[in-house]
Amino acid sequence: MPNSPSDTPRRITVQRRGPLLVEGPVEIELEDGTTVYSDRFRVALCTCRRSRRYPWCDTSHRARSSGAAEAPGPRG
């Protein structure tokens, strides 16, 4: 029974400039209706959509978060 008192909540850790860290195992339904599954104890879910392994994070967000990208100014 979903949402029963015996369900153990999943811990999700939010990182300001990184992926969502989710305690696994997880099953994720994508926009197109396909389902992906991981039985790892923790998974990193991409939030920037740059990952070539989306929905899994491959650290592609790091390329944009260094150097000039951190400088203040207009964004385009």
C-alpha positions in Angstrom: 0.0 0.0 0.0 1.6 3.3 -1.1 2.1 6.0 1.5 1.4 3.6 4.4 3.0 4.3 7.8 5.4 1.4 7.2 6.9 3.0 4.1 10.5 4.1 4.7 11.0 7.6 3.3 13.8 8.1 0.8 16.4 10.7 1.7 17.2 13.2 -1.1 20.1 15.6 -0.7 19.9 18.9 -2.7 23.2 20.4 -3.8 23.3 24.0 -5.0 25.4 23.4 -8.1 25.1 19.7 -8.5 22.9 16.7 -8.8 20.2 15.5 -6.5 21.6 12.6 -4.4 18.9 10.0 -3.7 19.2 7.0 -1.4 18.5 3.9 -3.6 17.4 1.7 -4.9 15.3 4.0 -7.2 13.0 3.6 -10.1 12.5 6.7 -12.3 9.8 7.3 -14.9 11.1 9.6 -17.7 9.0 12.1 -19.7 8.5 9.6 -22.5 7.1 7.0 -20.2 10.2 4.7 -20.1 11.4 3.5 -16.7 15.0 3.3 -15.5 16.1 1.5 -12.4 19.2 1.6 -10.2 19.9 -0.7 -7.3 22.8 1.3 -6.0 22.7 2.6 -2.4 22.9 6.2 -3.6 22.3 7.7 -7.1 23.1 11.1 -8.4 20.3 12.5 -10.6 21.1 15.2 -13.1 19.4 18.6 -12.7 21.2 20.5 -15.4 20.3 18.2 -18.3 23.9 18.3 -19.7 24.6 14.7 -18.7 25.1 12.2 -21.6 23.7 9.6 -19.2 20.6 11.5 -18.2 18.8 11.1 -15.8 22.0 9.9 -14.1 24.6 12.7 -13.4 27.9 12.3 -15.2 29.4 15.5 -13.7 28.9 17.6 -16.9 27.7 20.4 -14.6 31.3 21.0 -13.4 32.5 22.3 -16.8 30.2 25.3 -16.5 30.7 26.0 -12.8 34.4 27.0 -13.0 36.4 30.0 -14.2 34.5 32.8 -16.0 31.2 31.1 -15.5 31.3 32.1 -11.9 32.0 35.8 -12.6 29.1 38.1 -11.9 27.4 39.8 -14.8 24.6 39.4 -17.3 23.5 35.9 -18.2 22.4 34.9 -21.6 
